Amino acid sequence: MAAKQEINKNTANNLNCSLCTKFLAVLKHKPESENELKCDKCEEDDPVVALCVDCEVCLCQDCCKAHKKQNKTHNITDVPSFGKEGTTVQKVLYCPEHQKNELDYYCETCDKIICLYCTMKDHMGHKHNIVDKAASEHRNMLIKTISPVEEMSKSLTKAEADIVSTLEKIKEQAGKINEEIDKCYVEQLQELNRHHKQLKKQLDDAVSRKEKALNKQVEEMKSVEGEVAKMSKLSEDLEKSSDRKVLSTKKEDVEGEMKRVSSHYKDVKTQPVEYDSLEFVRALNPVLKLGDLFIS
């Protein structure tokens, strides 16, 4: 911005071309986009490379060539510094009230850009400053106002990193807990299977034991039944036998056999030696869960 001040001070003595009435000097800062020079002959966004002093227009590369062919006597001046990094050319802004005067002043009282004539008329007595200095102070003020965003950005970046880190830790912990849950499930499943097999074996052993005892009891009972049937047959035969046959049967033999059968009959257990009661009672505290998950 200091470059413009220098140009304003030396315009009358050093710069005799009409460029100074239309353009500011090349500045060391980038202005707002609407203040950058654009070609006055076309609507393209190609950079301005020359100025026609006679027509007071900005020209891009293509328009410059065409303008030179059509207006061979016009004074067309190149803009050698335009397009270099860090430099921009700005159009001169004129006062809407006093159109021949540039807007070179800033009224701090009204917060408005004005011309020299405005300072002596509508803005007389107000606090004025030249545009370059006012813009510099305004820029510094705005930058200072916006400066907290740097800390905000750092804070947000750190917070985002912390959140990402937390998410990674959650996923890592979840992976470990999943493994622990699976391990617990497998262990309890194995224990449940072992207990299942144990119960089945106990049941099979009990049935086998009862079956063996009851089968033995049945065999003993069948043996006595055979002896009783034999004696019953003897009784039937005696009913049908002749007198001589009956008299030939010795009483002592029959009494002895009957005594033996009666003894065997008394020894036989007519009630089942094993109970028919089989029952399964569920555990009071069966394994219904693997554990508890605590989330904070």
CYANA upper distance limits for C-alpha pairs under 8 A (distance plus 0.5 A):
  1 MET  CA      5 GLN  CA      7.41
  1 MET  CA     27 LEU  CA      6.56
  1 MET  CA     28 LYS  CA      7.49
  1 MET  CA     29 HIS  CA      8.09
  1 MET  CA    132 ASP  CA      5.82
  1 MET  CA    133 LYS  CA      8.39
  1 MET  CA    136 SER  CA      8.36
  2 ALA  CA      6 GLU  CA      6.85
  2 ALA  CA    132 ASP  CA      7.33
  3 ALA  CA      7 ILE  CA      6.80
  3 ALA  CA     25 ALA  CA      6.93
  3 ALA  CA     26 VAL  CA      7.93
  3 ALA  CA     27 LEU  CA      6.92
  4 LYS  CA      8 ASN  CA      6.63
  4 LYS  CA     24 LEU  CA      6.74
  4 LYS  CA     25 ALA  CA      6.18
  4 LYS  CA     27 LEU  CA      7.93
  4 LYS  CA    132 ASP  CA      8.09
  5 GLN  CA      9 LYS  CA      6.74
  5 GLN  CA    132 ASP  CA      7.72
  6 GLU  CA     10 ASN  CA      6.80
  7 ILE  CA     11 THR  CA      6.15
  7 ILE  CA     24 LEU  CA      8.42
  7 ILE  CA     25 ALA  CA      7.42
 10 ASN  CA     14 ASN  CA      6.13
 10 ASN  CA     15 LEU  CA      7.56
 11 THR  CA     15 LEU  CA      5.48
 11 THR  CA     16 ASN  CA      7.89
 11 THR  CA     20 CYS  CA      7.65
 12 ALA  CA     16 ASN  CA      7.66
 15 LEU  CA     20 CYS  CA      7.56
 17 CYS  CA     53 VAL  CA      8.10
 18 SER  CA     22 LYS  CA      7.39
 18 SER  CA     53 VAL  CA      6.52
 18 SER  CA     56 GLU  CA      8.36
 19 LEU  CA     23 PHE  CA      6.27
 19 LEU  CA     51 LEU  CA      8.31
 19 LEU  CA     53 VAL  CA      6.99
 19 LEU  CA     56 GLU  CA      8.34
 20 CYS  CA     24 LEU  CA      7.11
 20 CYS  CA     25 ALA  CA      8.50
 21 THR  CA     92 VAL  CA      8.13
 22 LYS  CA     56 GLU  CA      7.72
 22 LYS  CA     91 LYS  CA      7.12
 22 LYS  CA     92 VAL  CA      5.98
 23 PHE  CA     89 VAL  CA      7.91
 23 PHE  CA     90 GLN  CA      6.76
 23 PHE  CA     91 LYS  CA      5.60
 23 PHE  CA     92 VAL  CA      5.62
 24 LEU  CA     89 VAL  CA      7.24
 24 LEU  CA     90 GLN  CA      6.19
 24 LEU  CA     91 LYS  CA      6.89
 24 LEU  CA     92 VAL  CA      6.56
 25 ALA  CA     89 VAL  CA      7.17
 25 ALA  CA     90 GLN  CA      8.05
 26 VAL  CA     81 SER  CA      7.60
 26 VAL  CA     82 PHE  CA      8.04
 26 VAL  CA     87 THR  CA      6.63
 26 VAL  CA     88 THR  CA      6.26
 26 VAL  CA     89 VAL  CA      5.58
 26 VAL  CA     90 GLN  CA      7.96
 27 LEU  CA     87 THR  CA      6.17
 27 LEU  CA     88 THR  CA      6.44
 27 LEU  CA     89 VAL  CA      7.22
 28 LYS  CA     86 GLY  CA      6.58
 28 LYS  CA     87 THR  CA      5.89
 28 LYS  CA     88 THR  CA      7.96
 29 HIS  CA     86 GLY  CA      6.92
 29 HIS  CA     87 THR  CA      6.92
 29 HIS  CA     88 THR  CA      7.82
 30 LYS  CA     86 GLY  CA      7.42
 30 LYS  CA     87 THR  CA      7.17
 30 LYS  CA     88 THR  CA      6.60
 31 PRO  CA     35 ASN  CA      6.95
 31 PRO  CA     36 GLU  CA      7.39
 31 PRO  CA     88 THR  CA      7.88
 31 PRO  CA     90 GLN  CA      8.00
 32 GLU  CA     36 GLU  CA      7.53
 35 ASN  CA     90 GLN  CA      6.12
 35 ASN  CA     91 LYS  CA      6.54
 36 GLU  CA     88 THR  CA      7.39
 36 GLU  CA     89 VAL  CA      6.66
 36 GLU  CA     90 GLN  CA      5.58
 36 GLU  CA     91 LYS  CA      7.11
 37 LEU  CA     47 PRO  CA      8.45
 37 LEU  CA     48 VAL  CA      7.20
 37 LEU  CA     58 CYS  CA      7.84
 37 LEU  CA     89 VAL  CA      6.57
 37 LEU  CA     90 GLN  CA      6.24
 37 LEU  CA     91 LYS  CA      6.44
 38 LYS  CA     45 ASP  CA      7.41
 38 LYS  CA     46 ASP  CA      8.21
 38 LYS  CA     47 PRO  CA      7.39
 38 LYS  CA     48 VAL  CA      6.64
 38 LYS  CA     58 CYS  CA      7.19
 38 LYS  CA     59 LEU  CA      8.26
 38 LYS  CA     60 CYS  CA      8.40
 39 CYS  CA     43 GLU  CA      7.56
 39 CYS  CA     44 GLU  CA      7.87
 39 CYS  CA     45 ASP  CA      8.12
 39 CYS  CA     46 ASP  CA      7.95
 39 CYS  CA     47 PRO  CA      7.89
 39 CYS  CA     48 VAL  CA      6.34
 39 CYS  CA     57 VAL  CA      8.10
 39 CYS  CA     58 CYS  CA      5.49
 39 CYS  CA     59 LEU  CA      5.31
 39 CYS  CA     60 CYS  CA      5.95
 40 ASP  CA     57 VAL  CA      6.27
 40 ASP  CA     58 CYS  CA      5.84
 40 ASP  CA     59 LEU  CA      6.86
 41 LYS  CA     57 VAL  CA      8.27
 41 LYS  CA     58 CYS  CA      8.07
 41 LYS  CA     59 LEU  CA      7.15
 41 LYS  CA     63 CYS  CA      7.11
 42 CYS  CA     63 CYS  CA      8.01
 46 ASP  CA     60 CYS  CA      6.56
 46 ASP  CA     61 GLN  CA      8.20
 47 PRO  CA     60 CYS  CA      6.22
 47 PRO  CA     61 GLN  CA      8.13
 47 PRO  CA     82 PHE  CA      8.47
 47 PRO  CA     83 GLY  CA      7.67
 48 VAL  CA     58 CYS  CA      6.78
 48 VAL  CA     59 LEU  CA      5.85
 48 VAL  CA     60 CYS  CA      4.82
 48 VAL  CA     61 GLN  CA      7.52
 48 VAL  CA     79 VAL  CA      8.18
 48 VAL  CA     82 PHE  CA      7.75
 49 VAL  CA     58 CYS  CA      8.38
 49 VAL  CA     59 LEU  CA      6.71
 49 VAL  CA     60 CYS  CA      5.84
 49 VAL  CA     61 GLN  CA      6.47
 49 VAL  CA     64 CYS  CA      8.26
 49 VAL  CA     78 ASP  CA      6.44
 49 VAL  CA     79 VAL  CA      5.81
 49 VAL  CA     80 PRO  CA      7.86
 49 VAL  CA     82 PHE  CA      7.25
 50 ALA  CA     58 CYS  CA      6.72
 50 ALA  CA     59 LEU  CA      5.74
 50 ALA  CA     60 CYS  CA      7.19
 50 ALA  CA     61 GLN  CA      8.17
 50 ALA  CA     64 CYS  CA      7.17
 50 ALA  CA     76 ILE  CA      7.09
 50 ALA  CA     77 THR  CA      5.96
 50 ALA  CA     78 ASP  CA      4.63
 50 ALA  CA     79 VAL  CA      5.66
 51 LEU  CA     56 GLU  CA      7.41
 51 LEU  CA     57 VAL  CA      6.35
 51 LEU  CA     58 CYS  CA      5.27
 51 LEU  CA     59 LEU  CA      6.35
 51 LEU  CA     76 ILE  CA      6.03
 51 LEU  CA     77 THR  CA      5.61
 51 LEU  CA     78 ASP  CA      6.75
 51 LEU  CA     79 VAL  CA      7.64
 52 CYS  CA     56 GLU  CA      5.88
 52 CYS  CA     57 VAL  CA      5.95
 52 CYS  CA     58 CYS  CA      7.12
 52 CYS  CA     59 LEU  CA      7.92
 52 CYS  CA     74 HIS  CA      7.37
 52 CYS  CA     75 ASN  CA      6.38
 52 CYS  CA     76 ILE  CA      4.78
 52 CYS  CA     77 THR  CA      6.72
 53 VAL  CA     57 VAL  CA      7.75
 53 VAL  CA     74 HIS  CA      7.85
 53 VAL  CA     75 ASN  CA      6.00
 53 VAL  CA     76 ILE  CA      6.52
 53 VAL  CA     77 THR  CA      7.57
 54 ASP  CA     74 HIS  CA      6.42
 54 ASP  CA     75 ASN  CA      6.59
 54 ASP  CA     76 ILE  CA      8.33
 59 LEU  CA     63 CYS  CA      6.10
 59 LEU  CA     64 CYS  CA      5.74
 60 CYS  CA     64 CYS  CA      6.28
 61 GLN  CA     65 LYS  CA      7.02
 62 ASP  CA     66 ALA  CA      6.96
 63 CYS  CA     67 HIS  CA      6.40
 64 CYS  CA     68 LYS  CA      6.62
 65 LYS  CA     69 LYS  CA      6.99
 66 ALA  CA     70 GLN  CA      6.80
 67 HIS  CA     71 ASN  CA      6.24
 67 HIS  CA     72 LYS  CA      8.41
 68 LYS  CA     72 LYS  CA      5.78
 68 LYS  CA     74 HIS  CA      8.02
 68 LYS  CA     76 ILE  CA      8.16
 81 SER  CA     87 THR  CA      7.88
 82 PHE  CA     87 THR  CA      7.28
 82 PHE  CA     88 THR  CA      6.68
 82 PHE  CA     89 VAL  CA      7.02
 83 GLY  CA     87 THR  CA      7.20
 83 GLY  CA     88 THR  CA      7.29
 84 LYS  CA     88 THR  CA      8.29
 92 VAL  CA    102 GLU  CA      7.30
 93 LEU  CA    102 GLU  CA      6.25
 93 LEU  CA    103 LEU  CA      6.29
 94 TYR  CA     98 HIS  CA      8.12
 94 TYR  CA     99 GLN  CA      6.06
 94 TYR  CA    100 LYS  CA      7.04
 94 TYR  CA    101 ASN  CA      6.15
 94 TYR  CA    102 GLU  CA      4.80
 94 TYR  CA    103 LEU  CA      5.90
 94 TYR  CA    115 CYS  CA      8.32
 95 CYS  CA     99 GLN  CA      5.47
 95 CYS  CA    100 LYS  CA      7.66
 95 CYS  CA    101 ASN  CA      6.27
 95 CYS  CA    102 GLU  CA      6.30
 95 CYS  CA    103 LEU  CA      5.97
 95 CYS  CA    114 ILE  CA      6.97
 95 CYS  CA    115 CYS  CA      6.46
 98 HIS  CA    115 CYS  CA      8.14
 98 HIS  CA    117 TYR  CA      7.88
101 ASN  CA    115 CYS  CA      6.49
101 ASN  CA    116 LEU  CA      7.71
101 ASN  CA    117 TYR  CA      8.06
102 GLU  CA    115 CYS  CA      6.21
102 GLU  CA    116 LEU  CA      8.33
103 LEU  CA    113 ILE  CA      6.62
103 LEU  CA    114 ILE  CA      5.50
103 LEU  CA    115 CYS  CA      4.86
103 LEU  CA    116 LEU  CA      8.03
103 LEU  CA    131 VAL  CA      8.32
104 ASP  CA    113 ILE  CA      7.87
104 ASP  CA    114 ILE  CA      7.05
104 ASP  CA    115 CYS  CA      5.94
104 ASP  CA    116 LEU  CA      7.40
104 ASP  CA    130 ILE  CA      6.43
104 ASP  CA    131 VAL  CA      5.81
105 TYR  CA    113 ILE  CA      6.25
105 TYR  CA    114 ILE  CA      5.64
105 TYR  CA    115 CYS  CA      6.10
105 TYR  CA    116 LEU  CA      7.20
105 TYR  CA    119 THR  CA      8.50
105 TYR  CA    128 HIS  CA      7.16
105 TYR  CA    129 ASN  CA      6.16
105 TYR  CA    130 ILE  CA      4.85
105 TYR  CA    131 VAL  CA      5.29
106 TYR  CA    111 ASP  CA      7.61
106 TYR  CA    112 LYS  CA      6.25
106 TYR  CA    113 ILE  CA      4.83
106 TYR  CA    114 ILE  CA      6.19
106 TYR  CA    128 HIS  CA      6.16
106 TYR  CA    129 ASN  CA      5.79
106 TYR  CA    130 ILE  CA      6.41
106 TYR  CA    131 VAL  CA      5.94
106 TYR  CA    134 ALA  CA      7.03
107 CYS  CA    111 ASP  CA      6.01
107 CYS  CA    112 LYS  CA      5.74
107 CYS  CA    113 ILE  CA      6.61
107 CYS  CA    114 ILE  CA      7.20
107 CYS  CA    123 HIS  CA      7.86
107 CYS  CA    126 HIS  CA      7.24
107 CYS  CA    127 LYS  CA      6.45
107 CYS  CA    128 HIS  CA      5.11
107 CYS  CA    129 ASN  CA      7.11
108 GLU  CA    112 LYS  CA      7.41
108 GLU  CA    126 HIS  CA      7.98
108 GLU  CA    127 LYS  CA      6.06
108 GLU  CA    128 HIS  CA      6.37
108 GLU  CA    129 ASN  CA      7.86
109 THR  CA    126 HIS  CA      6.29
109 THR  CA    127 LYS  CA      6.20
109 THR  CA    128 HIS  CA      8.15
113 ILE  CA    131 VAL  CA      7.99
114 ILE  CA    118 CYS  CA      6.44
114 ILE  CA    119 THR  CA      7.77
115 CYS  CA    119 THR  CA      7.23
116 LEU  CA    120 MET  CA      7.47
117 TYR  CA    121 LYS  CA      6.87
118 CYS  CA    122 ASP  CA      6.02
118 CYS  CA    123 HIS  CA      6.18
118 CYS  CA    124 MET  CA      7.93
119 THR  CA    123 HIS  CA      5.31
119 THR  CA    124 MET  CA      5.65
119 THR  CA    125 GLY  CA      8.42
119 THR  CA    126 HIS  CA      8.22
119 THR  CA    128 HIS  CA      7.95
120 MET  CA    124 MET  CA      5.43
129 ASN  CA    133 LYS  CA      7.27
129 ASN  CA    134 ALA  CA      6.33
130 ILE  CA    134 ALA  CA      6.51
131 VAL  CA    135 ALA  CA      6.18
132 ASP  CA    136 SER  CA      6.62
133 LYS  CA    137 GLU  CA      6.71
134 ALA  CA    138 HIS  CA      6.37
135 ALA  CA    139 ARG  CA      6.27
136 SER  CA    140 ASN  CA      6.69
137 GLU  CA    141 MET  CA      6.62
138 HIS  CA    142 LEU  CA      6.59
139 ARG  CA    143 ILE  CA      6.51
140 ASN  CA    144 LYS  CA      6.48
141 MET  CA    145 THR  CA      6.58
142 LEU  CA    146 ILE  CA      6.61
143 ILE  CA    147 SER  CA      6.28
144 LYS  CA    148 PRO  CA      8.32
147 SER  CA    151 GLU  CA      8.36
148 PRO  CA    152 MET  CA      6.77
149 VAL  CA    153 SER  CA      6.30
150 GLU  CA    154 LYS  CA      6.74
151 GLU  CA    155 SER  CA      6.43
152 MET  CA    156 LEU  CA      6.47
153 SER  CA    157 THR  CA      6.46
154 LYS  CA    158 LYS  CA      6.58
155 SER  CA    159 ALA  CA      6.48
156 LEU  CA    160 GLU  CA      6.39
157 THR  CA    161 ALA  CA      6.64
158 LYS  CA    162 ASP  CA      6.61
159 ALA  CA    163 ILE  CA      6.63
160 GLU  CA    164 VAL  CA      6.63
161 ALA  CA    165 SER  CA      6.50
162 ASP  CA    166 THR  CA      6.51
163 ILE  CA    167 LEU  CA      6.62
164 VAL  CA    168 GLU  CA      6.70
165 SER  CA    169 LYS  CA      6.70
166 THR  CA    170 ILE  CA      6.61
167 LEU  CA    171 LYS  CA      6.72
168 GLU  CA    172 GLU  CA      6.59
169 LYS  CA    173 GLN  CA      6.48
170 ILE  CA    174 ALA  CA      6.41
171 LYS  CA    175 GLY  CA      6.62
172 GLU  CA    176 LYS  CA      6.99
173 GLN  CA    177 ILE  CA      6.61
174 ALA  CA    178 ASN  CA      6.48
175 GLY  CA    179 GLU  CA      6.88
176 LYS  CA    180 GLU  CA      6.77
177 ILE  CA    181 ILE  CA      6.52
178 ASN  CA    182 ASP  CA      6.65
179 GLU  CA    183 LYS  CA      6.56
180 GLU  CA    184 CYS  CA      6.55
181 ILE  CA    185 TYR  CA      6.52
181 ILE  CA    290 LEU  CA      7.84
182 ASP  CA    186 VAL  CA      6.62
183 LYS  CA    187 GLU  CA      6.64
184 CYS  CA    188 GLN  CA      6.56
184 CYS  CA    290 LEU  CA      6.99
185 TYR  CA    189 LEU  CA      6.35
185 TYR  CA    290 LEU  CA      6.93
186 VAL  CA    190 GLN  CA      6.49
187 GLU  CA    191 GLU  CA      6.70
188 GLN  CA    192 LEU  CA      6.40
188 GLN  CA    290 LEU  CA      8.21
189 LEU  CA    193 ASN  CA      6.53
190 GLN  CA    194 ARG  CA      6.62
191 GLU  CA    195 HIS  CA      6.66
192 LEU  CA    196 HIS  CA      6.49
193 ASN  CA    197 LYS  CA      6.67
194 ARG  CA    198 GLN  CA      6.68
195 HIS  CA    199 LEU  CA      6.66
196 HIS  CA    200 LYS  CA      6.75
197 LYS  CA    201 LYS  CA      6.60
198 GLN  CA    202 GLN  CA      6.66
199 LEU  CA    203 LEU  CA      6.68
200 LYS  CA    204 ASP  CA      6.64
201 LYS  CA    205 ASP  CA      6.47
202 GLN  CA    206 ALA  CA      6.58
203 LEU  CA    207 VAL  CA      6.66
204 ASP  CA    208 SER  CA      6.52
205 ASP  CA    209 ARG  CA      6.57
206 ALA  CA    210 LYS  CA      6.68
207 VAL  CA    211 GLU  CA      6.37
208 SER  CA    212 LYS  CA      6.61
209 ARG  CA    213 ALA  CA      6.82
210 LYS  CA    214 LEU  CA      6.54
210 LYS  CA    274 GLU  CA      6.34
211 GLU  CA    215 ASN  CA      6.47
212 LYS  CA    216 LYS  CA      6.71
213 ALA  CA    217 GLN  CA      6.76
213 ALA  CA    273 VAL  CA      7.44
213 ALA  CA    274 GLU  CA      7.70
214 LEU  CA    218 VAL  CA      6.67
214 LEU  CA    272 PRO  CA      7.23
214 LEU  CA    273 VAL  CA      6.95
214 LEU  CA    274 GLU  CA      7.27
215 ASN  CA    219 GLU  CA      6.72
216 LYS  CA    220 GLU  CA      6.76
217 GLN  CA    221 MET  CA      6.61
217 GLN  CA    269 LYS  CA      7.89
217 GLN  CA    272 PRO  CA      8.25
217 GLN  CA    273 VAL  CA      7.93
218 VAL  CA    222 LYS  CA      6.57
219 GLU  CA    223 SER  CA      6.77
220 GLU  CA    224 VAL  CA      6.99
220 GLU  CA    268 VAL  CA      7.58
221 MET  CA    225 GLU  CA      6.54
221 MET  CA    268 VAL  CA      6.80
221 MET  CA    269 LYS  CA      8.40
221 MET  CA    270 THR  CA      8.42
222 LYS  CA    226 GLY  CA      6.64
223 SER  CA    227 GLU  CA      7.08
224 VAL  CA    228 VAL  CA      6.65
224 VAL  CA    261 VAL  CA      7.64
224 VAL  CA    264 HIS  CA      6.85
224 VAL  CA    265 TYR  CA      6.66
224 VAL  CA    268 VAL  CA      8.15
225 GLU  CA    229 ALA  CA      6.46
226 GLY  CA    230 LYS  CA      6.65
227 GLU  CA    231 MET  CA      6.89
227 GLU  CA    261 VAL  CA      6.74
228 VAL  CA    232 SER  CA      6.60
228 VAL  CA    261 VAL  CA      7.12
229 ALA  CA    233 LYS  CA      6.56
230 LYS  CA    234 LEU  CA      6.77
231 MET  CA    235 SER  CA      6.80
231 MET  CA    258 MET  CA      7.87
232 SER  CA    236 GLU  CA      6.87
233 LYS  CA    237 ASP  CA      6.64
234 LEU  CA    238 LEU  CA      6.63
235 SER  CA    239 GLU  CA      6.90
236 GLU  CA    240 LYS  CA      7.07
237 ASP  CA    241 SER  CA      6.27
238 LEU  CA    242 SER  CA      8.43
238 LEU  CA    245 LYS  CA      8.50
238 LEU  CA    246 VAL  CA      6.58
241 SER  CA    245 LYS  CA      6.34
241 SER  CA    246 VAL  CA      6.67
242 SER  CA    246 VAL  CA      6.67
243 ASP  CA    247 LEU  CA      6.58
244 ARG  CA    248 SER  CA      6.56
245 LYS  CA    249 THR  CA      7.12
249 THR  CA    253 ASP  CA      8.29
249 THR  CA    254 VAL  CA      8.29
250 LYS  CA    254 VAL  CA      7.09
251 LYS  CA    255 GLU  CA      6.53
252 GLU  CA    256 GLY  CA      6.44
253 ASP  CA    257 GLU  CA      6.64
254 VAL  CA    258 MET  CA      6.48
255 GLU  CA    259 LYS  CA      6.48
256 GLY  CA    260 ARG  CA      6.80
257 GLU  CA    261 VAL  CA      6.71
258 MET  CA    262 SER  CA      6.47
259 LYS  CA    263 SER  CA      6.63
260 ARG  CA    264 HIS  CA      6.77
261 VAL  CA    265 TYR  CA      6.51
262 SER  CA    266 LYS  CA      6.64
263 SER  CA    267 ASP  CA      6.86
264 HIS  CA    268 VAL  CA      6.89
269 LYS  CA    273 VAL  CA      8.01
282 ARG  CA    286 PRO  CA      8.15
